[in-house]
Amino acid sequence: MILPNHDTSAPPIGGTVAPGFEAVRTAFEENFRRGGPQGAACAVYHRGRKVVDLWGGYQDIERRVPWTPETLTLTFSVTKGMAAAAMVVALDRGLFQLDAPVADYWPEFARGGKHAITVRQLLAHQAGLIGLDRQLDAAILADPQRLAVRLADQRPHWTPGERHGYHTVTLGWYQSELLRRTDPAGRSVGEFFRDEIAEPLAADFLIGLPQDVDESRLSRIEGFHRVAMLAHLHELPPRMVLAGAWPRSLVARSIRTLPLNNPAHLADSPFRHVEIPSAGGFGTALGIARVYDCLVRGGAELGLGPATRTVLHAPSTLPGSGLEDAILKIPTCYHLGFSRPSDGFPFGSDATAYGCPGAGGSFGMADPQQELAFAFVTNKMGFRLFDDPRERAVREACYRCLGAAAPKRIAAVA
């Protein structure tokens, strides 16, 4: 049902909630009353039914253009979840095997001591390929052949499989090249996602914006300079921030692959027009939730078979050193390109949940136990890498509506 916004002092808020989910609307509105997001949207599917579709605020920094159902916004690492969905579909099609070496499909990848890295390790952030020795620019990203050479030449920053660490922007490019080498049509991960997921599901999400995208649909991101993170150690993993201040650290190398000091500049030309599958996707909350809804119900609409569904919900395979993340400096867990629940980032009902948070406050996830798909996006960046209080308030309201408490701590793997 449509719930009108009766508070004339609040930003415009629109959308629908199903009976029983009114508390999600209340939490969403409360964010704006507290001066939280500039613009935001939230969508929830439960057991295949859309129960929340909300949007509010403004898509421009000047607060003149209201957010609409068609507003596209940069989602940062929420994009990893959409790229992971593409890899799940590719796995189901038999394009690669998880325990095969990546070099079996991409021979040049073996250079620099990478010959034994498996697809499973790559997708689980265990390959040690967290950054590149030379920065990339938009011209290289627009040329898959040149990019593939840079990726293949890179040496791992640790012995693959011994530890894991968040591949902040690099993971998506390695996924994409693996897919280009195995897909009979030679498609990139963005093209594969568009053809095999977004279009069949009518999910409004793009990995790399077409040049002819309607500019009026794009929200403007309110970002910050990286130095500002030092003033927010209470919101970020402090060891990660402090390590990142040392230019030779793994943390610094992971975030300096692109020549950007403000993450919001990913939304600007030319970077928004090239594929950055780990951080550069644009979409709607409804589009993100639609993809997770399909996956959480088994992926029948995409033709996924039972074996793939079993793999998707299977326990993660831990690296030898355990859950400590070499980049984020907190316990984390990864599987097939998705984040899984951990003590560092608890979400969902149990360890089978999966999703990806985005820098600044966005998040998309699936909870198989509840058969729930959730997405929240915003264009006013906070400083948390995950569990942003604006997003969390809406997510926890959703669980209250289900009569299920969102967990404070959760075992990550079996």
C-alpha positions in Angstrom: 0.0 0.0 0.0 1.1 3.6 -0.6 1.9 5.5 2.5 1.9 9.3 2.1 4.4 11.5 3.8 2.5 13.7 6.2 5.5 15.6 7.6 5.8 18.7 5.5 9.2 19.6 7.0 10.7 16.3 5.8 12.2 15.5 2.4 9.8 13.9 -0.1 9.4 10.2 0.6 7.5 7.8 -1.6 6.9 4.1 -2.2 5.0 1.2 -0.8 5.1 -1.2 2.1 3.1 -4.4 2.5 0.9 -4.8 5.6 3.1 -5.8 8.5 6.2 -3.9 7.3 5.1 -0.4 8.3 8.0 -0.3 10.8 10.5 -0.3 7.9 8.8 2.8 6.5 9.0 4.4 10.0 12.8 3.6 10.3 13.4 4.9 6.8 11.6 8.2 7.5 13.4 8.6 10.8 16.7 8.6 9.1 15.7 11.7 7.2 14.3 13.4 10.3 17.6 12.9 12.0 19.5 14.5 9.1 20.9 11.2 7.9 20.8 10.5 4.2 20.7 13.2 1.5 18.9 10.7 -0.7 18.2 7.0 -0.3 16.1 4.0 -1.3 15.3 0.7 0.3 13.7 -2.5 -1.1 12.8 -5.9 0.5 11.5 -9.1 -0.9 10.2 -11.8 1.4 9.4 -15.3 0.0 9.4 -14.0 -3.5 7.0 -11.1 -2.7 8.0 -7.4 -2.8 7.1 -6.1 0.6 9.1 -2.8 0.7 9.9 -0.4 -2.1 10.8 3.1 -0.6 12.7 6.1 -1.8 13.2 9.5 -0.4 15.3 12.7 -0.2 17.1 14.2 -3.1 19.4 12.9 -5.8 21.5 16.1 -6.0 23.7 17.7 -3.4 21.8 21.0 -3.8 18.6 19.1 -2.7 16.5 20.4 -5.6 15.8 17.1 -7.5 13.8 14.6 -5.6 14.8 10.9 -5.6 12.5 8.8 -7.8 12.0 5.1 -8.4 14.2 5.5 -11.5 17.1 7.2 -9.7 20.4 5.4 -10.3 23.2 5.8 -7.7 26.8 4.6 -7.4 26.7 1.6 -5.0 30.5 1.1 -4.5 31.2 -2.5 -3.3 27.5 -3.5 -3.4 28.6 -4.0 -7.0 30.7 -7.0 -5.8 27.5 -8.8 -5.0 26.1 -8.3 -8.6 29.5 -9.5 -10.1 29.3 -12.5 -7.7 25.8 -13.3 -9.0 27.2 -13.3 -12.5 30.0 -15.7 -11.5 27.4 -18.0 -9.9 25.4 -18.1 -13.1 28.6 -18.8 -15.1 29.5 -21.6 -12.7 26.1 -23.1 -13.2 26.6 -23.0 -17.0 29.8 -25.0 -16.6 32.1 -22.2 -17.8 34.7 -23.0 -15.0 35.2 -25.2 -12.0 35.8 -23.8 -8.6 38.8 -26.0 -7.7 40.5 -25.7 -11.0 43.5 -23.3 -11.3 42.6 -20.0 -12.9 45.6 -20.5 -15.2 43.8 -23.5 -16.8 41.4 -21.0 -18.4 43.8 -18.0 -18.6 47.3 -19.3 -19.2 49.0 -15.9 -18.8 47.6 -15.7 -15.3 50.3 -18.2 -14.2 53.0 -15.5 -14.4 54.4 -14.2 -11.1 53.8 -17.3 -9.1 50.1 -17.5 -9.6 49.9 -20.9 -11.4 48.3 -22.7 -8.5 45.6 -20.2 -7.5 42.2 -21.8 -7.9 39.0 -20.1 -8.9 37.6 -20.7 -5.4 40.6 -19.0 -3.8 40.3 -16.0 -6.2 36.6 -15.6 -5.4 37.2 -15.9 -1.7 39.7 -13.0 -1.6 42.6 -15.4 -0.9 44.7 -14.9 -4.0 46.8 -12.0 -2.5 46.0 -9.8 -5.5 44.8 -6.9 -3.5 46.5 -4.2 -5.6 48.6 -3.5 -8.7 52.1 -2.3 -8.8 51.1 0.4 -11.3 48.0 2.5 -11.1 45.3 2.0 -13.6 43.5 4.8 -15.5 40.2 4.8 -17.4 42.0 4.3 -20.8 43.5 1.0 -19.6 40.2 -0.1 -18.0 38.5 0.6 -21.4 41.0 -1.8 -23.1 40.5 -5.4 -21.9 43.7 -6.6 -23.6 45.9 -4.1 -21.9 44.2 -4.6 -18.6 44.6 -8.4 -18.9 48.4 -8.0 -19.3 48.6 -5.8 -16.1 46.5 -8.3 -14.2 48.5 -11.3 -15.3 51.9 -9.6 -14.6 51.0 -8.9 -10.9 52.6 -11.0 -8.2 50.6 -12.0 -5.1 51.1 -10.0 -2.0 51.0 -13.2 0.1 51.1 -16.9 -0.5 47.7 -17.7 -2.0 45.4 -19.7 0.2 47.3 -18.9 3.4 45.3 -15.8 4.3 42.5 -13.7 3.0 42.2 -9.9 2.6 39.6 -7.7 0.9 40.4 -7.2 -2.8 38.9 -3.7 -2.7 38.8 -2.9 -6.4 40.9 -5.7 -8.1 38.6 -8.7 -7.6 36.1 -7.6 -10.3 38.7 -7.2 -13.0 40.1 -10.7 -12.3 36.6 -12.1 -12.4 35.9 -10.3 -15.6 38.9 -11.6 -17.4 38.2 -15.2 -16.2 34.7 -14.8 -17.6 36.0 -13.4 -20.9 38.3 -16.4 -21.3 35.5 -18.9 -20.6 32.3 -17.4 -22.0 31.8 -18.6 -25.6 30.6 -15.0 -26.4 33.7 -13.5 -24.7 31.7 -11.2 -22.6 33.0 -9.1 -19.7 31.4 -9.5 -16.3 29.3 -6.4 -16.9 28.1 -7.6 -20.2 27.4 -11.1 -18.8 25.5 -9.6 -15.9 23.4 -7.4 -18.2 22.5 -10.3 -20.6 22.1 -13.2 -18.2 20.8 -11.5 -15.0 19.7 -7.9 -15.3 17.6 -8.2 -18.4 15.9 -11.5 -17.6 15.0 -10.2 -14.1 14.2 -6.6 -15.2 16.7 -5.6 -12.5 17.8 -2.0 -12.8 21.6 -2.3 -12.2 24.6 -1.5 -14.5 28.3 -2.4 -14.2 29.7 0.5 -16.2 27.2 3.2 -17.4 26.5 3.4 -21.2 27.5 6.7 -22.7 23.8 7.4 -23.6 22.5 7.0 -20.0 19.9 9.6 -19.1 21.8 12.0 -16.9 18.6 13.1 -15.1 18.5 9.6 -13.5 21.9 9.8 -11.8 22.2 10.8 -8.2 25.2 12.8 -7.1 27.4 11.3 -4.5 28.5 13.4 -1.5 31.9 12.0 -0.7 35.0 12.9 1.2 38.8 13.0 0.9 40.6 9.9 2.2 42.5 11.9 4.8 39.1 12.6 6.5 39.0 8.9 7.5 41.6 9.6 10.2 39.1 11.6 12.1 36.6 8.7 12.1 38.6 5.9 13.8 35.5 5.2 16.0 33.5 4.3 12.8 36.1 2.4 10.9 38.4 -0.5 11.7 41.2 1.6 13.4 44.0 -0.7 12.5 43.0 -0.6 8.9 43.0 3.2 8.8 46.3 3.5 10.6 47.9 0.9 8.4 46.6 2.8 5.3 48.5 5.9 6.3 51.8 4.0 5.5 52.2 4.1 1.7 53.9 0.7 1.5 51.2 -1.2 3.5 48.9 -3.7 2.0 46.0 -1.4 2.9 47.5 1.5 1.1 48.2 -0.6 -2.0 44.7 -2.0 -2.1 43.1 1.5 -2.2 45.6 3.2 -4.5 45.0 1.1 -7.6 43.0 3.9 -9.1 44.3 7.6 -9.0 41.4 8.8 -6.8 41.5 10.5 -3.4 37.7 10.8 -3.1 35.7 7.6 -3.6 32.8 9.6 -4.9 34.8 10.5 -8.0 34.1 7.0 -9.3 30.7 8.4 -10.2 32.4 11.0 -12.5 33.4 10.6 -16.1 35.4 8.8 -17.4 35.4 6.2 -14.6 31.7 5.7 -14.5 31.7 4.6 -18.2 34.2 1.8 -17.7 33.8 -1.5 -15.9 34.9 -1.4 -12.2 33.0 -4.6 -11.1 34.1 -4.4 -7.5 33.1 -0.8 -6.9 31.6 1.0 -9.9 28.1 -0.3 -10.3 25.0 2.0 -10.6 21.5 0.8 -9.8 18.4 1.0 -7.7 17.7 -0.7 -4.4 14.8 -2.5 -6.1 17.2 -3.8 -8.8 19.7 -5.1 -6.2 17.0 -6.7 -4.1 15.5 -8.4 -7.2 18.8 -10.1 -7.9 19.1 -11.4 -4.3 15.5 -12.4 -4.3 16.0 -14.6 -7.3 19.2 -16.2 -5.8 17.7 -16.7 -2.3 14.8 -18.7 -3.8 17.2 -21.0 -5.7 17.7 -19.1 -8.9 15.1 -21.0 -10.9 14.3 -17.9 -13.0 18.0 -17.9 -14.2 18.0 -21.6 -14.7 20.2 -22.5 -11.8 20.4 -26.2 -11.0 20.3 -27.8 -7.5 24.1 -28.4 -7.4 24.7 -24.7 -7.8 22.2 -23.8 -5.2 24.0 -26.2 -2.8 27.3 -24.6 -3.5 25.9 -21.1 -3.0 24.7 -21.9 0.5 27.7 -24.1 1.4 30.1 -23.2 4.2 33.0 -21.0 3.3 36.4 -22.5 2.9 38.8 -20.6 5.3 42.4 -19.7 4.5 45.1 -21.3 6.6 45.4 -18.3 8.9 41.7 -18.1 9.8 39.3 -15.2 9.7 41.6 -12.2 10.3 41.4 -10.0 7.2 44.8 -8.7 6.0 43.2 -5.5 4.7 40.2 -4.7 6.9 42.0 -5.9 10.1 38.9 -7.5 11.5 37.4 -11.1 11.2 35.7 -11.5 7.8 34.4 -14.4 5.7 34.0 -14.7 1.9 32.4 -17.2 -0.5 32.0 -17.1 -4.3 32.7 -13.3 -4.3 30.1 -12.5 -1.6 30.7 -11.5 2.0 29.4 -13.9 4.6 28.5 -13.2 8.2 31.4 -12.9 10.7 32.1 -11.4 14.1 33.5 -8.5 12.2 30.3 -8.0 10.3 27.2 -9.9 11.5 24.2 -9.9 9.3 21.4 -12.3 8.3 20.0 -15.1 10.4 22.8 -17.6 10.2 26.0 -18.4 8.4 24.3 -19.1 5.1 23.5 -15.4 4.5 25.5 -13.6 1.9 25.8 -10.1 0.4 28.1 -7.2 0.0 28.2 -3.8 1.7 29.2 -0.7 -0.1 31.4 2.2 1.2 29.4 5.0 2.6 26.3 3.2 3.7 24.8 1.0 1.0 24.2 -2.8 1.4 22.6 -5.7 -0.4 22.1 -9.2 1.0 20.2 -12.4 0.9 19.1 -14.4 4.0 18.2 -18.0 2.9 16.8 -19.0 6.3 14.2 -16.1 6.1 14.0 -16.3 2.3 14.6 -12.5 2.5 16.3 -10.2 0.1 17.3 -6.7 1.3 18.9 -3.6 -0.3 19.6 -0.1 0.9 21.4 2.6 -1.1 22.3 6.2 -0.3 24.2 9.0 -2.0 25.4 10.7 1.2 28.5 8.8 2.2 29.1 7.9 5.8 32.5 6.7 7.0 31.6 3.1 7.8 32.6 0.4 5.4 29.6 -1.7 6.6 26.9 -1.7 9.2 26.1 2.0 8.6 23.6 3.1 11.3 21.2 4.4 8.7 21.1 1.2 6.8 21.2 -1.0 9.9 18.2 0.8 11.4 16.1 -0.1 8.4 17.4 -3.6 8.2 16.7 -4.3 11.9 13.2 -2.9 11.5 12.7 -5.4 8.7 13.7 -8.3 10.9 11.4 -7.0 13.7 8.6 -7.2 11.2 9.5 -10.8 10.5 9.6 -11.5 14.3 13.3 -12.4 14.0 16.0 -10.5 15.7 19.0 -9.5 13.6 22.1 -11.2 15.2 24.8 -9.4 17.1 27.3 -12.1 16.6 27.2 -15.1 14.3 29.4 -18.1 13.6 30.9 -17.5 10.1 31.6 -21.0 8.9 31.0 -24.6 9.8 
